[in-house]
């Protein structure tokens, strides 16, 4: 999680960061408790539109997400 925060601050310093408790069905709900560790979900787009006919992804948000993931991996490897 720290690596994501470092990356988000590096890539998008003007963004207001926050945490959201996500519920629902996903593998993370199973493996997080089984592994005894926190799970981070991150990605671009409006999650309220997921799996709807109106789901879309602005390319600038996609590119920013790629940059955040790249910076996160760099931080983890350092």
PyMOL Python script that loads the backbone (N, CA, C, O; Angstrom):
from pymol import cmd

cmd.read_pdbstr("""\
ATOM      1  N   UNK A   1       0.820  -1.182   0.000  1.00  0.00           N
ATOM      2  CA  UNK A   1       0.000   0.000   0.000  1.00  0.00           C
ATOM      3  C   UNK A   1       0.868   1.251   0.000  1.00  0.00           C
ATOM      4  O   UNK A   1       0.565   2.236  -0.674  1.00  0.00           O
ATOM      5  N   UNK A   2       1.964   1.194   0.775  1.00  0.00           N
ATOM      6  CA  UNK A   2       2.858   2.366   0.790  1.00  0.00           C
ATOM      7  C   UNK A   2       3.418   2.658  -0.581  1.00  0.00           C
ATOM      8  O   UNK A   2       3.547   3.815  -0.980  1.00  0.00           O
ATOM      9  N   UNK A   3       3.755   1.586  -1.312  1.00  0.00           N
ATOM     10  CA  UNK A   3       4.298   1.777  -2.661  1.00  0.00           C
ATOM     11  C   UNK A   3       3.281   2.454  -3.573  1.00  0.00           C
ATOM     12  O   UNK A   3       3.644   3.307  -4.383  1.00  0.00           O
ATOM     13  N   UNK A   4       2.016   2.080  -3.448  1.00  0.00           N
ATOM     14  CA  UNK A   4       0.975   2.747  -4.231  1.00  0.00           C
ATOM     15  C   UNK A   4       0.859   4.213  -3.850  1.00  0.00           C
ATOM     16  O   UNK A   4       0.748   5.071  -4.725  1.00  0.00           O
ATOM     17  N   UNK A   5       0.883   4.511  -2.565  1.00  0.00           N
ATOM     18  CA  UNK A   5       0.774   5.903  -2.136  1.00  0.00           C
ATOM     19  C   UNK A   5       1.938   6.737  -2.644  1.00  0.00           C
ATOM     20  O   UNK A   5       1.743   7.864  -3.098  1.00  0.00           O
ATOM     21  N   UNK A   6       3.149   6.193  -2.571  1.00  0.00           N
ATOM     22  CA  UNK A   6       4.330   6.899  -3.087  1.00  0.00           C
ATOM     23  C   UNK A   6       4.152   7.157  -4.577  1.00  0.00           C
ATOM     24  O   UNK A   6       4.401   8.262  -5.058  1.00  0.00           O
ATOM     25  N   UNK A   7       3.721   6.130  -5.302  1.00  0.00           N
ATOM     26  CA  UNK A   7       3.540   6.259  -6.749  1.00  0.00           C
ATOM     27  C   UNK A   7       2.453   7.269  -7.089  1.00  0.00           C
ATOM     28  O   UNK A   7       2.635   8.097  -7.981  1.00  0.00           O
ATOM     29  N   UNK A   8       1.333   7.210  -6.392  1.00  0.00           N
ATOM     30  CA  UNK A   8       0.252   8.163  -6.664  1.00  0.00           C
ATOM     31  C   UNK A   8       0.693   9.595  -6.406  1.00  0.00           C
ATOM     32  O   UNK A   8       0.346  10.498  -7.167  1.00  0.00           O
ATOM     33  N   UNK A   9       1.452   9.810  -5.342  1.00  0.00           N
ATOM     34  CA  UNK A   9       1.949  11.166  -5.057  1.00  0.00           C
ATOM     35  C   UNK A   9       2.949  11.624  -6.097  1.00  0.00           C
ATOM     36  O   UNK A   9       3.034  12.814  -6.404  1.00  0.00           O
ATOM     37  N   UNK A  10       3.714  10.677  -6.644  1.00  0.00           N
ATOM     38  CA  UNK A  10       4.708  11.010  -7.668  1.00  0.00           C
ATOM     39  C   UNK A  10       4.032  11.346  -8.997  1.00  0.00           C
ATOM     40  O   UNK A  10       4.379  12.336  -9.641  1.00  0.00           O
ATOM     41  N   UNK A  11       3.081  10.533  -9.398  1.00  0.00           N
ATOM     42  CA  UNK A  11       2.449  10.671 -10.713  1.00  0.00           C
ATOM     43  C   UNK A  11       1.377  11.753 -10.721  1.00  0.00           C
ATOM     44  O   UNK A  11       1.250  12.493 -11.696  1.00  0.00           O
ATOM     45  N   UNK A  12       0.612  11.848  -9.651  1.00  0.00           N
ATOM     46  CA  UNK A  12      -0.511  12.792  -9.613  1.00  0.00           C
ATOM     47  C   UNK A  12      -0.512  13.555  -8.297  1.00  0.00           C
ATOM     48  O   UNK A  12      -1.393  13.347  -7.463  1.00  0.00           O
ATOM     49  N   UNK A  13       0.474  14.445  -8.100  1.00  0.00           N
ATOM     50  CA  UNK A  13       0.596  15.120  -6.809  1.00  0.00           C
ATOM     51  C   UNK A  13      -0.603  16.005  -6.451  1.00  0.00           C
ATOM     52  O   UNK A  13      -0.825  16.282  -5.272  1.00  0.00           O
ATOM     53  N   UNK A  14      -1.367  16.446  -7.429  1.00  0.00           N
ATOM     54  CA  UNK A  14      -2.510  17.314  -7.148  1.00  0.00           C
ATOM     55  C   UNK A  14      -3.771  16.528  -6.776  1.00  0.00           C
ATOM     56  O   UNK A  14      -4.740  17.103  -6.279  1.00  0.00           O
ATOM     57  N   UNK A  15      -3.756  15.226  -7.014  1.00  0.00           N
ATOM     58  CA  UNK A  15      -4.928  14.398  -6.717  1.00  0.00           C
ATOM     59  C   UNK A  15      -5.144  14.295  -5.213  1.00  0.00           C
ATOM     60  O   UNK A  15      -4.190  14.206  -4.441  1.00  0.00           O
ATOM     61  N   UNK A  16      -6.405  14.307  -4.811  1.00  0.00           N
ATOM     62  CA  UNK A  16      -6.746  14.088  -3.413  1.00  0.00           C
ATOM     63  C   UNK A  16      -6.846  12.581  -3.193  1.00  0.00           C
ATOM     64  O   UNK A  16      -7.693  11.915  -3.790  1.00  0.00           O
ATOM     65  N   UNK A  17      -5.992  12.056  -2.348  1.00  0.00           N
ATOM     66  CA  UNK A  17      -5.971  10.616  -2.104  1.00  0.00           C
ATOM     67  C   UNK A  17      -6.918  10.255  -0.973  1.00  0.00           C
ATOM     68  O   UNK A  17      -7.120  11.032  -0.041  1.00  0.00           O
ATOM     69  N   UNK A  18      -7.483   9.086  -1.069  1.00  0.00           N
ATOM     70  CA  UNK A  18      -8.378   8.609  -0.025  1.00  0.00           C
ATOM     71  C   UNK A  18      -8.540   7.111  -0.122  1.00  0.00           C
ATOM     72  O   UNK A  18      -8.111   6.483  -1.090  1.00  0.00           O
ATOM     73  N   UNK A  19      -9.158   6.552   0.882  1.00  0.00           N
ATOM     74  CA  UNK A  19      -9.391   5.121   0.921  1.00  0.00           C
ATOM     75  C   UNK A  19     -10.886   4.862   0.868  1.00  0.00           C
ATOM     76  O   UNK A  19     -11.682   5.606   1.442  1.00  0.00           O
ATOM     77  N   UNK A  20     -11.251   3.804   0.177  1.00  0.00           N
ATOM     78  CA  UNK A  20     -12.642   3.403   0.060  1.00  0.00           C
ATOM     79  C   UNK A  20     -12.722   1.922   0.382  1.00  0.00           C
ATOM     80  O   UNK A  20     -11.957   1.124  -0.161  1.00  0.00           O
ATOM     81  N   UNK A  21     -13.630   1.554   1.249  1.00  0.00           N
ATOM     82  CA  UNK A  21     -13.865   0.156   1.541  1.00  0.00           C
ATOM     83  C   UNK A  21     -14.767  -0.396   0.452  1.00  0.00           C
ATOM     84  O   UNK A  21     -15.924   0.007   0.327  1.00  0.00           O
ATOM     85  N   UNK A  22     -14.240  -1.311  -0.327  1.00  0.00           N
ATOM     86  CA  UNK A  22     -15.003  -1.913  -1.411  1.00  0.00           C
ATOM     87  C   UNK A  22     -15.533  -3.258  -0.944  1.00  0.00           C
ATOM     88  O   UNK A  22     -14.794  -4.076  -0.396  1.00  0.00           O
ATOM     89  N   UNK A  23     -16.804  -3.473  -1.164  1.00  0.00           N
ATOM     90  CA  UNK A  23     -17.389  -4.769  -0.853  1.00  0.00           C
ATOM     91  C   UNK A  23     -17.880  -5.390  -2.148  1.00  0.00           C
ATOM     92  O   UNK A  23     -17.814  -4.761  -3.204  1.00  0.00           O
ATOM     93  N   UNK A  24     -18.353  -6.570  -2.078  1.00  0.00           N
ATOM     94  CA  UNK A  24     -18.832  -7.237  -3.279  1.00  0.00           C
ATOM     95  C   UNK A  24     -18.103  -8.552  -3.460  1.00  0.00           C
ATOM     96  O   UNK A  24     -17.442  -9.044  -2.545  1.00  0.00           O
ATOM     97  N   UNK A  25     -18.227  -9.098  -4.619  1.00  0.00           N
ATOM     98  CA  UNK A  25     -17.649 -10.401  -4.891  1.00  0.00           C
ATOM     99  C   UNK A  25     -16.388 -10.240  -5.716  1.00  0.00           C
ATOM    100  O   UNK A  25     -16.410  -9.643  -6.792  1.00  0.00           O
ATOM    101  N   UNK A  26     -15.307 -10.767  -5.214  1.00  0.00           N
ATOM    102  CA  UNK A  26     -14.059 -10.813  -5.970  1.00  0.00           C
ATOM    103  C   UNK A  26     -13.116 -11.797  -5.301  1.00  0.00           C
ATOM    104  O   UNK A  26     -13.333 -12.205  -4.160  1.00  0.00           O
ATOM    105  N   UNK A  27     -12.082 -12.168  -6.012  1.00  0.00           N
ATOM    106  CA  UNK A  27     -11.077 -13.068  -5.446  1.00  0.00           C
ATOM    107  C   UNK A  27     -10.408 -12.443  -4.234  1.00  0.00           C
ATOM    108  O   UNK A  27      -9.965 -13.149  -3.328  1.00  0.00           O
ATOM    109  N   UNK A  28     -10.335 -11.124  -4.220  1.00  0.00           N
ATOM    110  CA  UNK A  28      -9.665 -10.445  -3.108  1.00  0.00           C
ATOM    111  C   UNK A  28     -10.378 -10.717  -1.783  1.00  0.00           C
ATOM    112  O   UNK A  28      -9.737 -10.778  -0.733  1.00  0.00           O
ATOM    113  N   UNK A  29     -11.692 -10.879  -1.829  1.00  0.00           N
ATOM    114  CA  UNK A  29     -12.442 -11.158  -0.602  1.00  0.00           C
ATOM    115  C   UNK A  29     -12.102 -12.530  -0.036  1.00  0.00           C
ATOM    116  O   UNK A  29     -12.318 -12.783   1.150  1.00  0.00           O
ATOM    117  N   UNK A  30     -11.574 -13.416  -0.871  1.00  0.00           N
ATOM    118  CA  UNK A  30     -11.209 -14.761  -0.430  1.00  0.00           C
ATOM    119  C   UNK A  30      -9.744 -14.816  -0.037  1.00  0.00           C
ATOM    120  O   UNK A  30      -9.410 -15.281   1.053  1.00  0.00           O
ATOM    121  N   UNK A  31      -8.853 -14.337  -0.928  1.00  0.00           N
ATOM    122  CA  UNK A  31      -7.415 -14.501  -0.675  1.00  0.00           C
ATOM    123  C   UNK A  31      -6.887 -13.571   0.410  1.00  0.00           C
ATOM    124  O   UNK A  31      -5.952 -13.935   1.123  1.00  0.00           O
ATOM    125  N   UNK A  32      -7.461 -12.382   0.552  1.00  0.00           N
ATOM    126  CA  UNK A  32      -6.994 -11.470   1.609  1.00  0.00           C
ATOM    127  C   UNK A  32      -7.084 -12.103   2.985  1.00  0.00           C
ATOM    128  O   UNK A  32      -6.073 -12.181   3.682  1.00  0.00           O
ATOM    129  N   UNK A  33      -8.252 -12.555   3.397  1.00  0.00           N
ATOM    130  CA  UNK A  33      -8.354 -13.213   4.703  1.00  0.00           C
ATOM    131  C   UNK A  33      -7.556 -14.523   4.775  1.00  0.00           C
ATOM    132  O   UNK A  33      -6.962 -14.833   5.808  1.00  0.00           O
ATOM    133  N   UNK A  34      -7.544 -15.280   3.689  1.00  0.00           N
ATOM    134  CA  UNK A  34      -6.808 -16.557   3.701  1.00  0.00           C
ATOM    135  C   UNK A  34      -5.314 -16.328   3.859  1.00  0.00           C
ATOM    136  O   UNK A  34      -4.636 -17.094   4.545  1.00  0.00           O
ATOM    137  N   UNK A  35      -4.800 -15.285   3.233  1.00  0.00           N
ATOM    138  CA  UNK A  35      -3.379 -14.979   3.325  1.00  0.00           C
ATOM    139  C   UNK A  35      -3.058 -14.114   4.538  1.00  0.00           C
ATOM    140  O   UNK A  35      -1.890 -13.946   4.888  1.00  0.00           O
ATOM    141  N   UNK A  36      -4.085 -13.566   5.180  1.00  0.00           N
ATOM    142  CA  UNK A  36      -3.870 -12.714   6.347  1.00  0.00           C
ATOM    143  C   UNK A  36      -3.161 -11.415   6.018  1.00  0.00           C
ATOM    144  O   UNK A  36      -2.318 -10.944   6.781  1.00  0.00           O
ATOM    145  N   UNK A  37      -3.511 -10.839   4.872  1.00  0.00           N
ATOM    146  CA  UNK A  37      -2.851  -9.590   4.476  1.00  0.00           C
ATOM    147  C   UNK A  37      -3.859  -8.657   3.816  1.00  0.00           C
ATOM    148  O   UNK A  37      -4.869  -9.108   3.277  1.00  0.00           O
ATOM    149  N   UNK A  38      -3.583  -7.356   3.858  1.00  0.00           N
ATOM    150  CA  UNK A  38      -4.477  -6.414   3.177  1.00  0.00           C
ATOM    151  C   UNK A  38      -4.324  -6.531   1.662  1.00  0.00           C
ATOM    152  O   UNK A  38      -3.274  -6.937   1.162  1.00  0.00           O
ATOM    153  N   UNK A  39      -5.353  -6.179   0.959  1.00  0.00           N
ATOM    154  CA  UNK A  39      -5.377  -6.233  -0.502  1.00  0.00           C
ATOM    155  C   UNK A  39      -5.684  -4.828  -1.014  1.00  0.00           C
ATOM    156  O   UNK A  39      -6.530  -4.124  -0.463  1.00  0.00           O
ATOM    157  N   UNK A  40      -4.989  -4.436  -2.068  1.00  0.00           N
ATOM    158  CA  UNK A  40      -5.220  -3.130  -2.676  1.00  0.00           C
ATOM    159  C   UNK A  40      -5.837  -3.334  -4.051  1.00  0.00           C
ATOM    160  O   UNK A  40      -5.336  -4.116  -4.859  1.00  0.00           O
ATOM    161  N   UNK A  41      -6.913  -2.633  -4.306  1.00  0.00           N
ATOM    162  CA  UNK A  41      -7.506  -2.592  -5.645  1.00  0.00           C
ATOM    163  C   UNK A  41      -7.255  -1.197  -6.196  1.00  0.00           C
ATOM    164  O   UNK A  41      -7.508  -0.198  -5.523  1.00  0.00           O
ATOM    165  N   UNK A  42      -6.762  -1.138  -7.410  1.00  0.00           N
ATOM    166  CA  UNK A  42      -6.478   0.162  -8.016  1.00  0.00           C
ATOM    167  C   UNK A  42      -6.765   0.074  -9.497  1.00  0.00           C
ATOM    168  O   UNK A  42      -6.470  -0.934 -10.139  1.00  0.00           O
ATOM    169  N   UNK A  43      -7.335   1.118 -10.031  1.00  0.00           N
ATOM    170  CA  UNK A  43      -7.533   1.170 -11.466  1.00  0.00           C
ATOM    171  C   UNK A  43      -8.287   2.413 -11.867  1.00  0.00           C
ATOM    172  O   UNK A  43      -8.911   3.075 -11.038  1.00  0.00           O
ATOM    173  N   UNK A  44      -8.223   2.722 -13.143  1.00  0.00           N
ATOM    174  CA  UNK A  44      -8.880   3.919 -13.655  1.00  0.00           C
ATOM    175  C   UNK A  44     -10.368   3.677 -13.903  1.00  0.00           C
ATOM    176  O   UNK A  44     -10.843   2.542 -13.891  1.00  0.00           O
ATOM    177  N   UNK A  45     -11.075   4.758 -14.126  1.00  0.00           N
ATOM    178  CA  UNK A  45     -12.480   4.671 -14.490  1.00  0.00           C
ATOM    179  C   UNK A  45     -13.412   4.853 -13.309  1.00  0.00           C
ATOM    180  O   UNK A  45     -12.988   4.930 -12.155  1.00  0.00           O
ATOM    181  N   UNK A  46     -14.666   4.919 -13.625  1.00  0.00           N
ATOM    182  CA  UNK A  46     -15.724   5.096 -12.637  1.00  0.00           C
ATOM    183  C   UNK A  46     -16.280   3.727 -12.282  1.00  0.00           C
ATOM    184  O   UNK A  46     -16.975   3.115 -13.094  1.00  0.00           O
ATOM    185  N   UNK A  47     -15.987   3.236 -11.086  1.00  0.00           N
ATOM    186  CA  UNK A  47     -16.389   1.883 -10.710  1.00  0.00           C
ATOM    187  C   UNK A  47     -17.903   1.723 -10.642  1.00  0.00           C
ATOM    188  O   UNK A  47     -18.400   0.598 -10.700  1.00  0.00           O
ATOM    189  N   UNK A  48     -18.642   2.809 -10.522  1.00  0.00           N
ATOM    190  CA  UNK A  48     -20.104   2.682 -10.507  1.00  0.00           C
ATOM    191  C   UNK A  48     -20.639   2.281 -11.882  1.00  0.00           C
ATOM    192  O   UNK A  48     -21.786   1.852 -12.003  1.00  0.00           O
ATOM    193  N   UNK A  49     -19.817   2.418 -12.903  1.00  0.00           N
ATOM    194  CA  UNK A  49     -20.222   2.038 -14.254  1.00  0.00           C
ATOM    195  C   UNK A  49     -19.725   0.657 -14.659  1.00  0.00           C
ATOM    196  O   UNK A  49     -20.019   0.195 -15.761  1.00  0.00           O
ATOM    197  N   UNK A  50     -18.974  -0.009 -13.783  1.00  0.00           N
ATOM    198  CA  UNK A  50     -18.427  -1.327 -14.108  1.00  0.00           C
ATOM    199  C   UNK A  50     -19.524  -2.286 -14.535  1.00  0.00           C
ATOM    200  O   UNK A  50     -20.581  -2.372 -13.910  1.00  0.00           O
ATOM    201  N   UNK A  51     -19.247  -3.003 -15.612  1.00  0.00           N
ATOM    202  CA  UNK A  51     -20.140  -4.053 -16.115  1.00  0.00           C
ATOM    203  C   UNK A  51     -21.530  -3.540 -16.474  1.00  0.00           C
ATOM    204  O   UNK A  51     -22.524  -4.255 -16.347  1.00  0.00           O
ATOM    205  N   UNK A  52     -21.581  -2.304 -16.919  1.00  0.00           N
ATOM    206  CA  UNK A  52     -22.840  -1.736 -17.407  1.00  0.00           C
ATOM    207  C   UNK A  52     -22.652  -1.339 -18.870  1.00  0.00           C
ATOM    208  O   UNK A  52     -21.518  -1.277 -19.346  1.00  0.00           O
ATOM    209  N   UNK A  53     -23.719  -1.073 -19.578  1.00  0.00           N
ATOM    210  CA  UNK A  53     -23.593  -0.615 -20.966  1.00  0.00           C
ATOM    211  C   UNK A  53     -22.886   0.742 -21.076  1.00  0.00           C
ATOM    212  O   UNK A  53     -22.415   1.109 -22.152  1.00  0.00           O
ATOM    213  N   UNK A  54     -22.812   1.478 -19.974  1.00  0.00           N
ATOM    214  CA  UNK A  54     -22.203   2.818 -20.003  1.00  0.00           C
ATOM    215  C   UNK A  54     -20.750   2.815 -19.554  1.00  0.00           C
ATOM    216  O   UNK A  54     -20.133   3.874 -19.442  1.00  0.00           O
ATOM    217  N   UNK A  55     -20.203   1.641 -19.297  1.00  0.00           N
ATOM    218  CA  UNK A  55     -18.806   1.563 -18.863  1.00  0.00           C
ATOM    219  C   UNK A  55     -17.900   2.097 -19.970  1.00  0.00           C
ATOM    220  O   UNK A  55     -18.055   1.746 -21.139  1.00  0.00           O
ATOM    221  N   UNK A  56     -16.967   2.939 -19.588  1.00  0.00           N
ATOM    222  CA  UNK A  56     -15.992   3.486 -20.527  1.00  0.00           C
ATOM    223  C   UNK A  56     -14.744   3.874 -19.740  1.00  0.00           C
ATOM    224  O   UNK A  56     -14.761   3.928 -18.511  1.00  0.00           O
ATOM    225  N   UNK A  57     -13.682   4.138 -20.457  1.00  0.00           N
ATOM    226  CA  UNK A  57     -12.416   4.470 -19.806  1.00  0.00           C
ATOM    227  C   UNK A  57     -11.721   5.576 -20.584  1.00  0.00           C
ATOM    228  O   UNK A  57     -11.274   5.353 -21.709  1.00  0.00           O
ATOM    229  N   UNK A  58     -11.625   6.765 -19.999  1.00  0.00           N
ATOM    230  CA  UNK A  58     -10.879   7.838 -20.663  1.00  0.00           C
ATOM    231  C   UNK A  58      -9.404   7.448 -20.801  1.00  0.00           C
ATOM    232  O   UNK A  58      -8.802   6.939 -19.855  1.00  0.00           O
ATOM    233  N   UNK A  59      -8.834   7.683 -21.966  1.00  0.00           N
ATOM    234  CA  UNK A  59      -7.455   7.268 -22.220  1.00  0.00           C
ATOM    235  C   UNK A  59      -6.451   7.940 -21.289  1.00  0.00           C
ATOM    236  O   UNK A  59      -5.447   7.329 -20.924  1.00  0.00           O
ATOM    237  N   UNK A  60      -6.710   9.199 -20.895  1.00  0.00           N
ATOM    238  CA  UNK A  60      -5.772   9.860 -19.995  1.00  0.00           C
ATOM    239  C   UNK A  60      -5.766   9.186 -18.622  1.00  0.00           C
ATOM    240  O   UNK A  60      -4.721   9.118 -17.976  1.00  0.00           O
ATOM    241  N   UNK A  61      -6.921   8.688 -18.167  1.00  0.00           N
ATOM    242  CA  UNK A  61      -6.958   7.957 -16.902  1.00  0.00           C
ATOM    243  C   UNK A  61      -6.236   6.614 -17.027  1.00  0.00           C
ATOM    244  O   UNK A  61      -5.561   6.177 -16.095  1.00  0.00           O
ATOM    245  N   UNK A  62      -6.382   5.968 -18.176  1.00  0.00           N
ATOM    246  CA  UNK A  62      -5.683   4.705 -18.429  1.00  0.00           C
ATOM    247  C   UNK A  62      -4.172   4.924 -18.365  1.00  0.00           C
ATOM    248  O   UNK A  62      -3.460   4.179 -17.693  1.00  0.00           O
ATOM    249  N   UNK A  63      -3.692   5.941 -19.063  1.00  0.00           N
ATOM    250  CA  UNK A  63      -2.256   6.217 -19.093  1.00  0.00           C
ATOM    251  C   UNK A  63      -1.730   6.566 -17.694  1.00  0.00           C
ATOM    252  O   UNK A  63      -0.644   6.128 -17.315  1.00  0.00           O
ATOM    253  N   UNK A  64      -2.480   7.334 -16.946  1.00  0.00           N
ATOM    254  CA  UNK A  64      -2.064   7.673 -15.579  1.00  0.00           C
ATOM    255  C   UNK A  64      -1.976   6.398 -14.729  1.00  0.00           C
ATOM    256  O   UNK A  64      -1.050   6.246 -13.934  1.00  0.00           O
ATOM    257  N   UNK A  65      -2.932   5.489 -14.896  1.00  0.00           N
ATOM    258  CA  UNK A  65      -2.908   4.231 -14.148  1.00  0.00           C
ATOM    259  C   UNK A  65      -1.677   3.406 -14.504  1.00  0.00           C
ATOM    260  O   UNK A  65      -1.067   2.792 -13.629  1.00  0.00           O
ATOM    261  N   UNK A  66      -1.311   3.388 -15.774  1.00  0.00           N
ATOM    262  CA  UNK A  66      -0.098   2.681 -16.208  1.00  0.00           C
ATOM    263  C   UNK A  66       1.120   3.291 -15.520  1.00  0.00           C
ATOM    264  O   UNK A  66       1.987   2.566 -15.031  1.00  0.00           O
ATOM    265  N   UNK A  67       1.187   4.613 -15.481  1.00  0.00           N
ATOM    266  CA  UNK A  67       2.317   5.291 -14.837  1.00  0.00           C
ATOM    267  C   UNK A  67       2.362   5.003 -13.335  1.00  0.00           C
ATOM    268  O   UNK A  67       3.442   4.815 -12.775  1.00  0.00           O
ATOM    269  N   UNK A  68       1.211   4.968 -12.686  1.00  0.00           N
ATOM    270  CA  UNK A  68       1.153   4.672 -11.253  1.00  0.00           C
ATOM    271  C   UNK A  68       1.627   3.251 -10.995  1.00  0.00           C
ATOM    272  O   UNK A  68       2.410   3.018 -10.074  1.00  0.00           O
ATOM    273  N   UNK A  69       1.166   2.303 -11.790  1.00  0.00           N
ATOM    274  CA  UNK A  69       1.594   0.912 -11.604  1.00  0.00           C
ATOM    275  C   UNK A  69       3.092   0.755 -11.842  1.00  0.00           C
ATOM    276  O   UNK A  69       3.765   0.021 -11.118  1.00  0.00           O
ATOM    277  N   UNK A  70       3.615   1.441 -12.856  1.00  0.00           N
ATOM    278  CA  UNK A  70       5.053   1.403 -13.120  1.00  0.00           C
ATOM    279  C   UNK A  70       5.836   1.963 -11.930  1.00  0.00           C
ATOM    280  O   UNK A  70       6.820   1.362 -11.499  1.00  0.00           O
ATOM    281  N   UNK A  71       5.413   3.086 -11.409  1.00  0.00           N
ATOM    282  CA  UNK A  71       6.092   3.700 -10.268  1.00  0.00           C
ATOM    283  C   UNK A  71       5.961   2.824  -9.019  1.00  0.00           C
ATOM    284  O   UNK A  71       6.892   2.746  -8.218  1.00  0.00           O
ATOM    285  N   UNK A  72       4.822   2.171  -8.852  1.00  0.00           N
ATOM    286  CA  UNK A  72       4.629   1.271  -7.712  1.00  0.00           C
ATOM    287  C   UNK A  72       5.617   0.113  -7.781  1.00  0.00           C
ATOM    288  O   UNK A  72       6.245  -0.234  -6.780  1.00  0.00           O
ATOM    289  N   UNK A  73       5.753  -0.476  -8.944  1.00  0.00           N
ATOM    290  CA  UNK A  73       6.694  -1.589  -9.088  1.00  0.00           C
ATOM    291  C   UNK A  73       8.143  -1.141  -8.895  1.00  0.00           C
ATOM    292  O   UNK A  73       8.947  -1.872  -8.316  1.00  0.00           O
ATOM    293  N   UNK A  74       8.475   0.045  -9.371  1.00  0.00           N
ATOM    294  CA  UNK A  74       9.825   0.574  -9.136  1.00  0.00           C
ATOM    295  C   UNK A  74      10.092   0.732  -7.651  1.00  0.00           C
ATOM    296  O   UNK A  74      11.173   0.390  -7.172  1.00  0.00           O
ATOM    297  N   UNK A  75       9.106   1.251  -6.915  1.00  0.00           N
ATOM    298  CA  UNK A  75       9.256   1.448  -5.473  1.00  0.00           C
ATOM    299  C   UNK A  75       9.397   0.101  -4.758  1.00  0.00           C
ATOM    300  O   UNK A  75      10.218  -0.043  -3.852  1.00  0.00           O
ATOM    301  N   UNK A  76       8.599  -0.875  -5.168  1.00  0.00           N
ATOM    302  CA  UNK A  76       8.679  -2.200  -4.543  1.00  0.00           C
ATOM    303  C   UNK A  76      10.030  -2.859  -4.784  1.00  0.00           C
ATOM    304  O   UNK A  76      10.539  -3.575  -3.923  1.00  0.00           O
ATOM    305  N   UNK A  77      10.604  -2.619  -5.945  1.00  0.00           N
ATOM    306  CA  UNK A  77      11.875  -3.254  -6.298  1.00  0.00           C
ATOM    307  C   UNK A  77      13.089  -2.527  -5.707  1.00  0.00           C
ATOM    308  O   UNK A  77      14.190  -3.075  -5.679  1.00  0.00           O
ATOM    309  N   UNK A  78      12.885  -1.313  -5.244  1.00  0.00           N
ATOM    310  CA  UNK A  78      14.010  -0.515  -4.724  1.00  0.00           C
ATOM    311  C   UNK A  78      14.451  -0.994  -3.354  1.00  0.00           C
ATOM    312  O   UNK A  78      15.382  -0.434  -2.775  1.00  0.00           O
TER     313      UNK A  78
END
""", "prot")
cmd.dss("prot")
cmd.show_as("cartoon", "prot")
cmd.util.cbc("prot")
cmd.orient("prot")
